[in-house]
């Protein structure tokens, strides 16, 4: 008589203690989170079926649904409201991620104080610092409010208990990787823990109509740490960007169920805290009485916001067989392309054997192709030691054949340059409507654009005659 085979109920099952992935056989390495030695036997899951039950609310025609309950409420910070699409929606969950030290906690503490009022309490839960440390930061940036409540917790059940006690309209958790649930195995910050904590807070936010701001860590590659499911569960995903050594900070929308995802908020980080910049172009410009060789202005688009930025270049005789190529705020590959185009299409042969340094002003990073023409003109101006005309901006993408291609938003870029007082512009062919009072020159290739440079080379400093004394 043949032996009876094991039923599916008796068959063992295995689960990863780090991320919760299940399988029917043991593996040394989890295929989901790539962790070694975390797959353990825990028994076969029971087969369950879900029967139809009572509905909480009846389904309505979409035209009869009251949309006023989802009206956004201002955070008190205009630049953050711009990125969020007007403010925080009741029940919305926002994930803010960024590099360590970029200013996430400072910004959210400022938001917590400004959003708190008699009708809307704010609860700030910190899992990375003590309550006294947060209080010192609040004193420094002036973020004290009688309706702002502060708690230092790392246990999920304690956080939910604070929600019952305070009944806030806004919850800020700094950060989601530091809170753990006692019902889930694994250390805080693991995939299973992050998934459980985020799920519990999202359910609490939807049930209470409470807005929630979660701070998220990032990996060394810049991606949000934890399971990718976290970004799908939340309503809004924001990235906080900025160079540690610069004052400028950018909040960029990556996902937004309540607004556009191409908005960018600009902030300035200083000793007294962080403030929004409604007009940040002044950080990226250097005002001079006379133009200097190797500088050119352009207009970049950060989301839908035009920003006037300055590109600088410097060329010196090289003392080594392989000349240096150093960039800051610019993509090295695009600068190398512009050097090749200038040498081959612009007939500038003095660049190949010289050290070349190129950078932007104010910590802004120019990665879009619309800055190609400004980079090319700055390099050509530095090589010939002749300054470009004053109040000139250059906009356009440069191809390897030397052609100047059209870019998006030319009219918005020209309007921003005209608002800041620039009177001349180099643009690709057919730029559209031009602001009144602004002189626009259309160029089809790099050779035509280089004609704006004066033909006479400026004399070196040691060859110039001294100025006459009065």
ABEGO torsion letter per residue (X at the ends): XBBBBBBAAABBBBBBAAAGBBBABBBABBAAAGBBGABBBAEBBBBBBBBBBBBABBBBBAAABBAAAABBBBAGBAAAAAAAGGEBBBGBBBBBBBBBGAGAAAAAAAAAAAABBAABBBBBBBAABBAAAAAAAAAAAGBBBAABBBBBBABAAAAAAAAAAAGBABBBBOBAAABBBAABBEBBGBAAAAAAAAAAAAAAAAAAGBBBBBBBBBBAAGBBBEBAAAAAABABBBBBBEBAABABBBBBBABBAABBAABBBBBBBBAAEBBBBABAAAAABBBBABBBBGBBBBBBBBEABBBBBBBBBBBBBBABABBBBBBBGBBAAAAAAAAAAAAAAAGBAAAAABBBBBBBBGGBBBABAAAAAAAAAAAAAAAAGBBBBBGBBBBEBBBAAGBBBBBBGAAAAAAAAAAAGBABBBBBBGAEBBBBGBBBBBBABAAAAAAABBABBBBBAAABBBBBBX
